[in-house]
Amino acid sequence: MPERKTRKKKKIGVVLSNKMDKTIVVEVERTIAHPRIGKVMRRINTFKAHDEKNECRIGDRVLIMETRPISKHKCWRLVEILEKTKDKSAAGLVGEVKA
């Protein structure tokens, strides 16, 4: 049986939220040229992706790949974490109150 080539889409983005169990929200930014004016504009899309091990933090750059529908809104999965965040405030670790 020959091995099938996958033509699944891959996107690179930044994690916006990891509050759900095994789910992350990834923001993907792209630039397009306006068809008439020619001005370069930013477009931002958000995707919910499956994170099996709950290893992503807010601010991480990740690679996601299209997959079968996992739930109503989730049809992407985490492939790898390209860059971990260095800022602890972006990772949600600064919200502690000291008494």
C-alpha positions, -999 to +999 in steps of 0.1 A: +000+000+000+016+033-011+020+060+015-003+090+009+010+125+007-009+150+029-020+183+016-031+196+049-027+233+056-001+245+081-001+278+099+023+296+123+008+318+150+009+330+186-011+314+214-038+338+228-054+315+253-048+282+269-076+282+295-096+253+280-086+217+286-065+204+257-074+234+236-055+265+226-066+296+207-040+306+181-038+340+164-025+339+128-016+371+111-013+376+073-008+405+050-027+411+018-027+438-008-059+457-013-072+448-048-078+484-060-056+506-039-027+483-034-022+492+002-008+463+023-032+454+051-030+431+081-056+404+086-058+384+118-077+351+122-080+329+153-081+292+153-089+267+181-063+239+181-060+206+199-031+205+225-030+170+238-004+175+265-015+210+276+021+222+271+015+256+254+015+289+273+002+323+262+027+340+239+043+309+225+048+307+187+034+274+174+029+255+142-006+241+137-019+217+111-054+211+097-070+178+109-103+160+111-130+178+132-124+171+168-153+192+181-177+218+168-151+246+164-118+226+166-103+212+134-066+221+139-040+204+160-007+215+175+024+201+156+052+218+175+061+248+197+085+269+176+094+294+203+086+295+240+076+328+256+103+344+278+080+370+294+064+356+326+036+382+325+025+370+291+024+335+304-001+344+331+023+338+360+023+373+375-013+374+387-004+361+422-014+382+452+011+384+481-003+389+516 
